[in-house]
Amino acid sequence: MAPVEGLFVASIPRVRDARFSDGADVARLLGELGYPCEPEDAAQRILSLSKDSAQSLLLAEVEGRCLGLMALDKRYYLPLGGLTCRITALVIDPVARRSGVGRLLLRHAEAMARDAGALRVELTTALHREEAHSFYRACGYRDGALRFVRVLGDC
């Protein structure tokens, strides 16, 4: 695997559940994804997810350094008549990109989905994230549905 800012990712990073104390790392990685928040807010999000057995928030770390984040949601999907596993967030620290951490997290999601009896794994990504699109395709994912979003607020 590739060197990571003073670390050599020679072994597989450890994937573990996020803890309340991981707020700073989760906030940093969410910021990389384009969803900045304060560490205290991230810690509260971790706590909220931990209360829902259908949700998982996983971190990939090497030598105690958090290099990646992935959030999963397992839900019944009416059109398929079974469970589906949606990756709702996946981000890798810029210094660890192309080191295998992203593939490791995807494979972990697929194993968790299979274990839960899910029929598929799906994810969404912003249209401008062309590098991510190439990555997902290289990992065996194919283009699916087009998603439309309306932000709710004062309007």
C-alpha positions in Angstrom: 0.0 0.0 0.0 1.0 3.6 -0.4 2.8 5.8 2.2 0.5 8.1 4.2 2.2 11.2 5.6 4.8 9.5 7.7 2.8 6.3 7.9 3.3 3.3 5.7 0.0 1.6 5.2 1.6 -1.8 4.9 -1.2 -3.7 6.6 -4.9 -3.4 6.3 -6.3 -0.5 8.2 -8.6 -1.4 11.1 -12.3 -0.7 10.5 -14.3 0.1 13.6 -17.5 1.7 14.8 -17.2 5.4 15.5 -17.4 6.5 19.1 -18.6 9.7 20.6 -15.0 10.7 21.3 -14.3 10.6 17.5 -16.1 13.9 17.0 -13.0 15.8 15.8 -12.1 13.1 13.2 -15.7 12.8 11.9 -16.0 16.6 11.7 -12.7 16.8 9.8 -13.7 14.1 7.3 -17.2 15.5 6.8 -15.6 18.8 6.0 -13.5 17.1 3.3 -16.8 15.8 1.9 -18.2 19.3 1.8 -20.4 19.1 4.9 -18.4 21.1 7.5 -19.5 20.9 11.2 -18.0 21.4 14.6 -16.5 18.4 16.5 -19.3 18.8 19.1 -21.9 18.6 16.4 -20.2 15.6 14.9 -20.1 13.8 18.3 -23.9 14.4 18.6 -24.4 12.9 15.1 -22.4 9.9 16.1 -24.6 9.5 19.2 -27.8 9.8 17.1 -26.6 7.1 14.7 -25.6 4.8 17.5 -29.2 4.7 18.7 -30.5 3.3 15.4 -29.6 -0.4 14.8 -30.2 0.1 11.0 -27.4 2.8 10.9 -23.6 2.3 11.1 -20.8 4.8 11.1 -17.4 3.2 10.5 -13.9 4.6 10.6 -10.8 3.2 9.0 -7.7 3.9 11.0 -4.0 3.1 11.0 -1.9 3.5 14.1 -4.7 5.4 15.7 -5.0 7.9 12.8 -8.5 8.1 11.2 -8.1 7.9 7.5 -11.6 7.2 6.3 -15.3 7.4 7.2 -18.3 5.5 5.9 -22.0 5.7 7.0 -24.5 3.0 6.1 -28.2 2.8 6.3 -30.0 -0.6 6.0 -33.7 -0.3 5.2 -36.5 -2.2 3.6 -36.9 -1.2 0.0 -40.4 -1.6 -1.4 -39.5 -2.0 -5.1 -37.1 -4.8 -4.4 -39.2 -6.4 -1.6 -36.2 -6.7 0.7 -33.4 -4.9 2.5 -31.1 -2.5 0.7 -27.9 -1.0 2.2 -27.2 2.6 1.3 -23.9 4.2 1.8 -24.8 7.7 2.9 -21.3 9.0 3.3 -17.9 7.8 2.2 -14.8 10.0 2.5 -11.1 9.3 2.6 -8.5 11.6 4.1 -6.7 13.2 1.1 -3.3 11.8 2.3 -4.7 8.3 2.1 -6.5 8.4 -1.2 -5.4 5.7 -3.6 -4.0 3.7 -0.7 -6.8 1.1 -0.6 -8.7 2.5 2.3 -11.8 3.4 0.1 -11.9 -0.1 -1.4 -11.6 -1.6 2.1 -14.5 0.4 3.4 -16.7 -0.5 0.3 -15.9 -4.2 0.8 -16.7 -3.9 4.5 -20.1 -2.3 3.5 -20.8 -5.2 1.1 -20.0 -7.8 3.8 -22.2 -6.0 6.3 -25.0 -5.8 3.8 -24.7 -9.6 2.9 -24.7 -10.4 6.6 -27.9 -8.4 7.1 -29.6 -10.1 4.2 -29.6 -7.0 2.0 -30.2 -7.5 -1.7 -27.8 -4.7 -2.8 -25.6 -1.8 -1.8 -26.2 1.6 -3.3 -24.7 5.0 -2.9 -25.1 8.5 -4.2 -22.4 11.0 -5.1 -22.5 14.5 -6.3 -22.3 15.0 -10.1 -19.1 17.1 -9.8 -17.2 14.2 -8.1 -15.9 12.7 -11.3 -12.9 11.1 -9.6 -15.3 9.3 -7.1 -17.5 8.1 -10.0 -14.4 6.5 -11.7 -13.5 4.9 -8.3 -16.9 3.4 -7.8 -17.1 2.1 -11.3 -13.6 0.5 -10.9 -14.9 -1.2 -7.7 -17.8 -2.8 -9.6 -20.5 -0.3 -9.1 -22.6 0.8 -12.0 -24.6 4.0 -12.8 -28.1 3.7 -11.4 -31.0 6.1 -10.9 -30.8 9.9 -11.0 -31.6 11.5 -7.7 -33.4 14.7 -7.3 -33.2 16.8 -4.1 -35.2 19.7 -2.8 -33.8 21.4 0.3 -36.6 22.3 2.7 -36.4 25.6 4.5 -38.1 28.9 4.6 -39.5 28.7 1.0 
